[in-house]
Amino acid sequence: MIEELKIPIIAATSALSGVVISQAISILLLFLDKRHKKHVLLRQKYEEMMFLFQSSLGYFQDVQNCKTFDQLYQLSNSPEAGKAYGLALLYFPCLVEPLNDYTVAQVSFYDSVITIFNKNIPANAGGQAVVSEGHKQVMESLFEQKNIVMDALISNAKKYTKA
């Protein structure tokens, strides 16, 4: 009787092991594909955040070129810096603090320019602000924060761009 059952048992075991192995491989491939898609998403978002940060660097020049309060009011914040900060909040926790500090430095810069600006002086906002010692310190702080963000972006690039 045992001899008669050996062949069906071996056949059933072989069939079941084939199913188990194929399911294990499918699960492994699914896991690897999901991991790859996550890396691709992080790379895309990292690139987007870097481009937004680069775009935000022109903000201070735009503010300095203003010649009226209306122009200054239109530039009350840098949307690119805010978007870069938002992406950091969602995807890159190690970049949240540097981008937040950079955004705060931009706000301080704007506040400094708008406080100093006098519409009765024919120079643009940057020309008026450059003579102020307090504004020079604000500019130094802004450039320092910019450099900190750049260093953080460079040091984390390998971590987030491996796709």
C-alpha positions as a Markdown table, in Angstrom:
| # | Residue | x | y | z |
|---|---|---|---|---|
| 1 | Met | 0.0 | 0.0 | 0.0 |
| 2 | Ile | 2.8 | 2.4 | 0.9 |
| 3 | Glu | 4.5 | 1.7 | -2.4 |
| 4 | Glu | 1.4 | 2.6 | -4.3 |
| 5 | Leu | 1.1 | 6.0 | -2.5 |
| 6 | Lys | 4.7 | 7.0 | -3.1 |
| 7 | Ile | 4.2 | 8.1 | -6.7 |
| 8 | Pro | 1.1 | 10.2 | -6.0 |
| 9 | Ile | 2.7 | 11.7 | -2.9 |
| 10 | Ile | 5.9 | 12.6 | -4.8 |
| 11 | Ala | 3.8 | 14.1 | -7.7 |
| 12 | Ala | 1.6 | 16.1 | -5.3 |
| 13 | Thr | 4.7 | 17.3 | -3.4 |
| 14 | Ser | 6.4 | 18.3 | -6.6 |
| 15 | Ala | 3.4 | 20.2 | -7.8 |
| 16 | Leu | 2.9 | 22.0 | -4.5 |
| 17 | Ser | 6.6 | 22.9 | -4.2 |
| 18 | Gly | 6.5 | 24.3 | -7.7 |
| 19 | Val | 3.5 | 26.5 | -6.8 |
| 20 | Val | 5.2 | 27.6 | -3.5 |
| 21 | Ile | 8.5 | 28.4 | -5.3 |
| 22 | Ser | 6.7 | 30.4 | -8.1 |
| 23 | Gln | 4.7 | 32.3 | -5.5 |
| 24 | Ala | 7.8 | 33.1 | -3.5 |
| 25 | Ile | 9.5 | 34.4 | -6.7 |
| 26 | Ser | 6.5 | 36.5 | -7.5 |
| 27 | Ile | 6.4 | 38.0 | -4.1 |
| 28 | Leu | 10.2 | 38.8 | -4.3 |
| 29 | Leu | 9.8 | 40.4 | -7.7 |
| 30 | Leu | 6.8 | 42.4 | -6.5 |
| 31 | Phe | 8.9 | 43.6 | -3.5 |
| 32 | Leu | 11.9 | 44.5 | -5.7 |
| 33 | Asp | 9.6 | 46.3 | -8.2 |
| 34 | Lys | 7.9 | 48.3 | -5.4 |
| 35 | Arg | 11.3 | 49.3 | -4.0 |
| 36 | His | 12.5 | 50.4 | -7.5 |
| 37 | Lys | 9.4 | 52.5 | -8.0 |
| 38 | Lys | 10.0 | 54.1 | -4.6 |
| 39 | His | 13.6 | 55.0 | -5.6 |
| 40 | Val | 12.4 | 56.4 | -9.0 |
| 41 | Leu | 9.8 | 58.5 | -7.2 |
| 42 | Leu | 12.3 | 59.8 | -4.7 |
| 43 | Arg | 14.7 | 60.7 | -7.5 |
| 44 | Gln | 12.0 | 62.6 | -9.4 |
| 45 | Lys | 11.0 | 64.5 | -6.3 |
| 46 | Tyr | 14.6 | 65.2 | -5.3 |
| 47 | Glu | 15.2 | 66.6 | -8.8 |
| 48 | Glu | 12.0 | 68.7 | -8.6 |
| 49 | Met | 13.0 | 70.0 | -5.2 |
| 50 | Met | 16.5 | 70.9 | -6.5 |
| 51 | Phe | 15.1 | 72.8 | -9.5 |
| 52 | Leu | 12.7 | 74.7 | -7.2 |
| 53 | Phe | 15.5 | 75.6 | -4.9 |
| 54 | Gln | 17.6 | 76.8 | -7.9 |
| 55 | Ser | 14.7 | 78.9 | -9.1 |
| 56 | Ser | 14.3 | 80.4 | -5.7 |
| 57 | Leu | 17.8 | 81.8 | -5.9 |
| 58 | Gly | 16.7 | 84.5 | -8.3 |
| 59 | Tyr | 14.2 | 85.7 | -5.8 |
| 60 | Phe | 16.5 | 88.1 | -4.0 |
| 61 | Gln | 17.6 | 89.7 | -7.3 |
| 62 | Asp | 14.0 | 90.2 | -8.3 |
| 63 | Val | 13.3 | 91.9 | -5.0 |
| 64 | Gln | 16.3 | 94.1 | -5.3 |
| 65 | Asn | 15.3 | 95.2 | -8.8 |
| 66 | Cys | 12.0 | 96.5 | -7.6 |
| 67 | Lys | 11.4 | 100.3 | -8.0 |
| 68 | Thr | 7.9 | 100.6 | -6.4 |
| 69 | Phe | 6.0 | 99.3 | -3.4 |
| 70 | Asp | 3.6 | 97.5 | -5.7 |
| 71 | Gln | 6.4 | 95.5 | -7.3 |
| 72 | Leu | 7.7 | 94.7 | -3.8 |
| 73 | Tyr | 4.3 | 93.6 | -2.5 |
| 74 | Gln | 4.0 | 91.2 | -5.5 |
| 75 | Leu | 7.2 | 89.5 | -4.4 |
| 76 | Ser | 6.2 | 89.2 | -0.7 |
| 77 | Asn | 7.3 | 85.5 | -0.8 |
| 78 | Ser | 9.2 | 83.1 | -2.9 |
| 79 | Pro | 6.8 | 80.4 | -4.1 |
| 80 | Glu | 9.7 | 78.2 | -5.3 |
| 81 | Ala | 11.3 | 78.1 | -1.8 |
| 82 | Gly | 7.9 | 77.2 | -0.3 |
| 83 | Lys | 7.4 | 74.4 | -2.7 |
| 84 | Ala | 10.9 | 73.0 | -2.1 |
| 85 | Tyr | 10.2 | 73.1 | 1.6 |
| 86 | Gly | 6.9 | 71.3 | 1.1 |
| 87 | Leu | 8.6 | 68.6 | -0.9 |
| 88 | Ala | 11.2 | 68.2 | 1.9 |
| 89 | Leu | 8.4 | 67.9 | 4.5 |
| 90 | Leu | 6.8 | 65.1 | 2.4 |
| 91 | Tyr | 9.8 | 63.1 | 1.2 |
| 92 | Phe | 13.1 | 64.3 | 2.6 |
| 93 | Pro | 13.1 | 64.8 | 6.4 |
| 94 | Cys | 16.9 | 65.5 | 6.6 |
| 95 | Leu | 16.4 | 68.6 | 4.4 |
| 96 | Val | 13.5 | 70.1 | 6.3 |
| 97 | Glu | 15.5 | 72.2 | 8.7 |
| 98 | Pro | 18.0 | 73.6 | 6.1 |
| 99 | Leu | 15.2 | 74.6 | 3.7 |
| 100 | Asn | 13.1 | 76.0 | 6.6 |
| 101 | Asp | 16.1 | 78.2 | 7.7 |
| 102 | Tyr | 16.6 | 79.3 | 4.1 |
| 103 | Thr | 13.0 | 80.2 | 3.7 |
| 104 | Val | 13.1 | 82.2 | 7.0 |
| 105 | Ala | 16.2 | 83.9 | 5.8 |
| 106 | Gln | 14.4 | 84.9 | 2.6 |
| 107 | Val | 11.6 | 86.4 | 4.7 |
| 108 | Ser | 14.1 | 88.3 | 6.8 |
| 109 | Phe | 15.7 | 89.6 | 3.6 |
| 110 | Tyr | 12.3 | 90.7 | 2.2 |
| 111 | Asp | 11.4 | 92.4 | 5.5 |
| 112 | Ser | 14.8 | 94.2 | 5.5 |
| 113 | Val | 14.3 | 95.5 | 1.9 |
| 114 | Ile | 10.8 | 96.7 | 2.4 |
| 115 | Thr | 11.6 | 98.4 | 5.7 |
| 116 | Ile | 14.5 | 100.3 | 4.1 |
| 117 | Phe | 12.8 | 101.1 | 0.8 |
| 118 | Asn | 11.8 | 104.7 | 0.2 |
| 119 | Lys | 9.7 | 105.5 | -2.9 |
| 120 | Asn | 11.1 | 109.1 | -3.0 |
| 121 | Ile | 14.6 | 107.9 | -3.6 |
| 122 | Pro | 15.2 | 107.2 | -7.3 |
| 123 | Ala | 17.3 | 104.0 | -6.7 |
| 124 | Asn | 15.8 | 100.5 | -6.8 |
| 125 | Ala | 15.2 | 98.6 | -3.6 |
| 126 | Gly | 18.6 | 96.8 | -3.8 |
| 127 | Gly | 20.4 | 100.1 | -4.3 |
| 128 | Gln | 18.8 | 101.5 | -1.3 |
| 129 | Ala | 19.3 | 98.5 | 0.9 |
| 130 | Val | 22.9 | 97.9 | 0.1 |
| 131 | Val | 24.0 | 101.0 | 2.1 |
| 132 | Ser | 22.3 | 99.7 | 5.2 |
| 133 | Glu | 24.6 | 97.8 | 7.6 |
| 134 | Gly | 21.7 | 95.8 | 9.0 |
| 135 | His | 20.7 | 94.7 | 5.5 |
| 136 | Lys | 24.3 | 93.5 | 4.8 |
| 137 | Gln | 24.0 | 91.2 | 7.8 |
| 138 | Val | 20.7 | 89.9 | 6.5 |
| 139 | Met | 22.2 | 89.2 | 3.1 |
| 140 | Glu | 25.1 | 87.4 | 4.7 |
| 141 | Ser | 22.7 | 85.3 | 6.6 |
| 142 | Leu | 20.7 | 84.5 | 3.5 |
| 143 | Phe | 23.8 | 83.5 | 1.6 |
| 144 | Glu | 25.0 | 81.4 | 4.5 |
| 145 | Gln | 21.6 | 79.6 | 4.6 |
| 146 | Lys | 21.8 | 79.1 | 0.8 |
| 147 | Asn | 25.2 | 77.5 | 1.2 |
| 148 | Ile | 23.9 | 75.2 | 4.0 |
| 149 | Val | 21.0 | 74.0 | 1.7 |
| 150 | Met | 23.4 | 73.4 | -1.2 |
| 151 | Asp | 25.7 | 71.4 | 1.1 |
| 152 | Ala | 22.8 | 69.4 | 2.4 |
| 153 | Leu | 21.5 | 68.8 | -1.2 |
| 154 | Ile | 24.9 | 67.6 | -2.3 |
| 155 | Ser | 25.5 | 65.4 | 0.7 |
| 156 | Asn | 22.1 | 63.7 | 0.4 |
| 157 | Ala | 22.1 | 63.3 | -3.4 |
| 158 | Lys | 23.4 | 59.7 | -3.5 |
| 159 | Lys | 20.9 | 58.7 | -0.9 |
| 160 | Tyr | 17.9 | 59.9 | -2.8 |
| 161 | Thr | 18.9 | 59.6 | -6.5 |
| 162 | Lys | 19.8 | 55.9 | -6.7 |
| 163 | Ala | 17.2 | 54.7 | -9.2 |
